[in-house]
Amino acid sequence: RESICGSKGDEGGAGQLVVNVEVSGSDPTAEGYTLTVANTTAQIKAGSHRGVRYALETLRQLSATTAAGTAVPSEVRVEDQPAYPYRGIMVDCARHFLPVPVLKRLIRGMAMAKLNTLHLHLTDTAAFPLEVPSRPQMAERGAYSPAETYSVADVKDLVQYAELHAVNLIPEVDTPAHVSAGWDDGQLVCNENEWADRAVEPPSGQFNVANESIYETLGDIYGYLQGAFPHGVMHMGGDEVIVGNDDGAWARCWNSSLSQPILDMLEQAGHSRSDPASFYQLWANFTGRAYG
């Protein structure tokens, strides 16, 4: 239980508004709250600090600046509970690097709007700005510049700042498509020039899923993310995997001469490259191994 004092004014005079806060409950993610204002006292009851934060935000939004000072309605009762548990924004920090101060400004705005999830699209074909302690070379060669990276200290700072503002961070390392910058050449296929016939946008690149080293690399990356982001959720990407063959497909990759190691692996496993299910199974197997 805590008390917070602030100014309160109206047309008839000025004084202090005393805010009493009561937190009860064992769920640190509880977001509901009750806000009551009666004359010069406000009472906040919530199940966690997140609910308290939302109640204070509501109180701030109810206030107004007048000639006499800050005015707050003298009688208020608000019972608020989110209709949707996931209220979020996704930002692309790979194609367009966003410095930590910019992300913090976004988090502050999200807190004002009671949004609770920031999805960080951290890597793509164009750039790999995330510094992974056991794989420093990935950001060294994958970032746009040495100044455009997210260091271990940056991530820790951002996570703490987001938690203070009741925002969960979800990191995404996009695979098995949308990979190029930062990765070893042997881990990639379809990452050369002439992107227009092998991807929906430049630059191109997909995993060579026949290369066993990708799983060790991903293990290091995911291990770091699991420790660095306490929310416990990661996003795998998983979009726009191009299969296409050499016979006039609008885009080609896994089922083409651009990906001979993958075709050899399919043949050795007794799967037909003419059956689309072979490649969907290849994709499913990758996902299971990467996250297993």
C-alpha positions in Angstrom: 0.0 0.0 0.0 1.4 3.4 -1.0 0.4 7.0 -1.0 1.2 9.5 -3.8 0.6 13.2 -3.4 -0.1 15.5 -6.3 -1.7 18.9 -7.0 -5.5 19.3 -7.5 -7.2 22.4 -8.5 -10.6 23.6 -9.7 -12.5 26.8 -10.3 -13.0 27.2 -6.6 -9.6 26.6 -5.2 -6.5 24.4 -5.1 -5.2 21.7 -2.9 -3.5 18.3 -2.9 -4.8 15.1 -4.3 -3.7 12.1 -2.3 -3.5 8.9 -4.2 -3.7 5.7 -2.2 -2.5 2.5 -4.0 -3.3 -1.0 -3.0 -1.8 -4.0 -4.8 -3.1 -7.4 -4.0 -2.7 -10.6 -6.0 0.0 -13.1 -7.1 -0.2 -12.6 -10.9 2.4 -10.0 -12.0 0.8 -9.7 -15.4 -2.7 -8.8 -14.0 -3.8 -5.6 -15.8 -7.2 -4.8 -14.3 -7.7 -2.0 -11.8 -10.3 0.1 -10.0 -9.9 3.9 -9.7 -12.0 5.9 -7.3 -11.7 9.7 -6.8 -13.7 11.4 -4.0 -12.9 15.0 -3.3 -9.1 15.1 -2.5 -8.5 11.4 -2.4 -8.0 8.9 -5.1 -7.9 5.2 -4.4 -6.3 2.7 -6.8 -6.7 -1.1 -6.4 -4.9 -3.5 -8.7 -3.5 -7.0 -8.9 -0.1 -5.9 -10.0 2.1 -2.9 -10.8 0.8 -3.0 -14.4 -2.8 -2.3 -13.2 -1.5 0.5 -11.1 0.3 2.0 -14.0 -2.8 1.9 -16.2 -4.9 3.4 -13.4 -2.4 6.3 -13.0 -2.5 6.8 -16.8 -6.3 7.0 -16.7 -6.1 9.5 -13.8 -3.6 11.6 -15.9 -6.0 11.5 -18.9 -8.9 12.7 -16.7 -6.9 15.7 -15.5 -6.8 19.1 -17.2 -4.7 22.2 -17.0 -6.7 25.3 -15.9 -5.7 28.8 -14.9 -5.9 27.6 -11.3 -3.7 24.6 -11.9 -4.3 20.9 -12.6 -7.9 20.0 -12.2 -9.2 16.5 -11.6 -12.9 15.5 -11.4 -14.0 15.4 -7.8 -16.0 12.2 -8.2 -14.8 9.3 -10.4 -15.2 5.6 -10.4 -13.5 3.5 -13.1 -13.4 -0.3 -13.3 -11.2 -1.3 -16.1 -10.0 -4.6 -17.5 -8.5 -5.2 -21.0 -10.8 -6.8 -23.5 -7.8 -8.2 -25.3 -4.7 -9.7 -23.6 -2.4 -8.9 -26.6 -2.4 -5.3 -27.6 0.7 -4.6 -29.6 2.8 -3.0 -32.3 5.5 -4.6 -34.5 8.5 -2.6 -35.7 11.1 -3.6 -38.3 14.5 -2.9 -36.7 16.4 -4.9 -39.4 15.5 -3.1 -42.7 15.4 0.2 -40.9 17.5 0.4 -37.8 15.8 2.1 -34.9 18.1 3.4 -32.1 17.3 2.6 -28.5 16.1 6.1 -27.7 13.6 5.9 -30.5 12.3 2.5 -29.2 12.0 4.0 -25.7 9.9 6.9 -27.1 7.7 4.3 -28.8 7.4 2.4 -25.5 6.3 5.5 -23.7 3.6 6.1 -26.3 2.4 2.6 -26.0 2.2 2.9 -22.2 0.0 6.0 -22.6 -2.3 4.0 -24.9 -2.2 0.9 -22.6 -0.6 -1.2 -25.3 1.4 -4.1 -23.8 3.4 -5.9 -26.4 6.2 -4.6 -28.7 7.3 -7.1 -31.3 10.8 -6.4 -32.5 11.6 -7.8 -36.0 15.3 -7.8 -35.3 16.8 -9.6 -38.3 16.2 -10.0 -42.0 18.1 -10.4 -45.3 19.2 -6.8 -45.3 20.8 -6.6 -41.8 21.6 -8.6 -38.6 22.0 -5.8 -35.9 21.6 -8.1 -32.9 24.8 -8.7 -31.0 24.9 -12.4 -29.8 27.6 -12.9 -27.2 28.7 -16.3 -28.5 28.4 -15.1 -32.2 29.8 -11.6 -32.3 30.8 -11.9 -36.0 27.1 -12.0 -37.1 26.5 -8.4 -36.1 30.0 -7.3 -37.1 29.4 -8.4 -40.7 25.6 -8.2 -40.7 24.8 -4.7 -39.3 24.6 -1.6 -41.5 27.4 -0.1 -39.5 29.2 -0.6 -36.1 27.0 2.1 -34.7 23.7 0.4 -35.8 23.7 -2.6 -33.5 21.9 -3.7 -30.4 24.5 -4.6 -27.8 23.9 -6.9 -24.8 23.8 -3.7 -22.7 21.3 -2.1 -25.1 19.0 -5.1 -24.8 19.2 -5.2 -21.0 18.4 -1.5 -20.8 15.5 -1.8 -23.2 14.0 -4.8 -21.4 14.1 -3.0 -18.1 12.6 0.2 -19.6 9.8 -1.8 -21.2 9.0 -3.6 -18.0 8.8 -0.3 -16.1 6.2 0.8 -18.7 4.3 -2.5 -18.6 5.3 -3.5 -22.1 6.4 -7.0 -23.1 9.1 -7.4 -25.7 8.9 -10.2 -28.2 12.2 -10.7 -30.2 12.1 -12.1 -33.7 14.9 -13.6 -35.7 13.4 -14.4 -39.0 14.1 -17.9 -40.5 14.2 -20.0 -42.6 13.6 -17.4 -45.3 14.6 -13.7 -45.0 18.2 -14.7 -44.1 21.4 -13.3 -45.6 23.3 -10.6 -43.8 25.4 -12.0 -40.9 25.0 -15.6 -41.8 27.8 -17.9 -43.2 27.6 -18.3 -47.0 27.4 -22.1 -46.6 24.3 -21.7 -44.5 22.5 -19.9 -47.3 21.0 -20.6 -50.7 19.4 -18.2 -53.2 21.4 -15.2 -51.8 23.2 -14.1 -54.9 22.2 -11.3 -57.4 19.1 -11.3 -59.6 16.8 -11.4 -56.6 13.6 -10.7 -58.7 13.3 -14.4 -59.7 13.9 -15.8 -56.2 12.4 -13.5 -53.6 9.5 -10.9 -53.2 12.0 -8.1 -52.4 15.7 -7.5 -52.3 18.0 -8.8 -51.1 17.2 -12.5 -51.3 18.3 -15.5 -49.1 17.0 -18.6 -47.5 18.6 -21.3 -45.3 20.4 -24.2 -46.7 18.6 -26.6 -44.5 21.0 -29.4 -45.6 23.7 -27.6 -43.7 23.8 -29.0 -40.1 25.6 -25.9 -38.8 22.5 -23.7 -38.9 21.1 -25.6 -35.9 24.1 -25.0 -33.7 24.1 -21.3 -34.7 20.3 -21.0 -34.0 20.8 -22.8 -30.6 23.3 -20.0 -29.6 20.9 -17.3 -30.7 17.8 -18.7 -29.1 19.7 -19.4 -25.9 20.7 -15.8 -25.7 17.2 -14.5 -26.4 15.6 -16.8 -23.8 17.9 -15.4 -21.2 17.7 -11.8 -22.3 14.0 -11.4 -22.8 12.1 -12.5 -19.7 8.6 -12.6 -21.2 9.4 -16.1 -22.5 8.1 -15.6 -26.0 10.1 -15.5 -29.2 8.9 -15.2 -32.8 10.5 -17.4 -35.5 9.4 -15.4 -38.5 8.7 -18.3 -40.9 7.1 -16.3 -43.7 7.6 -16.3 -47.5 9.6 -19.5 -47.9 10.1 -19.7 -51.7 10.1 -23.2 -53.2 9.7 -22.6 -57.0 11.4 -24.7 -59.6 13.4 -23.8 -62.7 10.5 -24.3 -65.1 9.0 -20.8 -65.2 8.0 -20.3 -61.5 7.5 -16.7 -60.6 10.3 -17.1 -58.0 12.6 -20.1 -57.4 14.7 -21.4 -54.5 14.5 -24.7 -52.6 13.2 -26.7 -55.7 15.7 -25.3 -58.1 19.3 -25.6 -59.2 20.0 -22.7 -56.9 19.6 -25.2 -54.0 21.4 -28.3 -55.1 22.3 -29.4 -51.6 18.6 -29.4 -50.6 17.7 -31.4 -53.7 20.4 -33.9 -53.0 19.1 -34.3 -49.4 15.6 -34.9 -50.7 16.8 -37.5 -53.1 18.8 -39.3 -50.4 15.7 -39.4 -48.2 13.6 -40.8 -51.1 11.3 -37.8 -51.4 10.2 -36.5 -54.8 10.9 -32.8 -55.7 7.8 -32.9 -57.9 5.6 -33.2 -54.8 5.1 -29.9 -53.0 4.5 -31.9 -49.8 8.2 -32.8 -49.8 9.2 -29.2 -49.3 6.4 -28.4 -46.7 7.7 -31.4 -44.7 11.3 -30.1 -45.1 10.1 -26.8 -43.7 8.3 -28.5 -40.8 11.3 -30.7 -40.0 13.4 -27.5 -39.9 11.0 -25.8 -37.5 10.9 -28.9 -35.2 14.7 -29.2 -35.0 15.3 -25.4 -34.6 12.9 -25.2 -31.7 13.2 -28.7 -30.3 
